[in-house]
Amino acid sequence: MKTAARIGPVTLWRKKAEGTSGPVVFVPTMGALHEGHASLIRRARRLAGRKGSVVVSIFVNPTQFGPKEDLAKYPRPFAQDLALCKREGVDLLFHPTPEEMYEGDSSVKVCESSLSTGLCGASRLGHFNGVCTVVAMLFQIIRPDIAIFGEKDWQQVAVIRRMVRDLKMPVKILSHATVREEDGLALSSRNRLLSPESRLVAPRIYQALLTALMAAEAGETSVARLRRRLTSDLAVIPRTVVDYAEIVDESTLLPLQKLTPGSAARALVAVQLGSVRLIDNLGISR
Ligand code: PAF
């Protein structure tokens, strides 16, 4: 596996990869890699085949964190991440510094102005501008044929798909199913910041989503009722403050009134559990 902290060597590597017949498949991350990332990388490896290449980036992107968010305490276990990438057959690991990525007087941003305004965007102002900007930069540097994102960040995937569509970026976006602990907790780099007490109750987030799914499957069609129940199931989790619990169209992220047969609805939630913000989502069909 080749590693690069500078853009120059990546550009050279990319030129060489042009001569090969397989695709360049890219998994962007902020590190603190876990089994969820490993499963994205394995998918990338399968898609790339022997002739293609798998690129992973590790970059804790400062521009997607708000001033009161957890940038400083975001976990950065680089040696472990490196070992995971080697084990999973990554060809190139790009791990730039903020100085390598952002010019001191950088003044251009990529802003998505529709899908990113609600849900996480409402409480994390500027978050998706930071995500879009860094992902656009990473796409420029790596020029992947395919990029894979985890579905735990459902809104992120929708926003990135929109950016790629609207800016005609020549990359295919794939999403990959959320990987969960045995008790249902969605894998997240932030899970390791949970206190033991919070970790114990964290699976109740997924249970609340499953309860909404079961109610829908049992015939409940009113989104308002489903949403009320979901919110109260989350609110009773100890040390939890509900940021949002919404049931939306899974592509447009627009609110729904009723579940109809064949409607592609998804419940998305965000909670502050102790000092850690967790998100999760689940398809809600009838
Ligand atoms: O999902 C993440 O880890 C980040 O938001 C991403 C896509 C790597 C951009 O910094």
Boltz pocket constraint, residues with backbone or C-beta under 6 A from the ligand:
constraints:
  - pocket:
      binder: B
      contacts: [[A, 28], [A, 29], [A, 30], [A, 57], [A, 59], [A, 61], [A, 64], [A, 130], [A, 131], [A, 134], [A, 135], [A, 153], [A, 156]]
      max_distance: 6.0
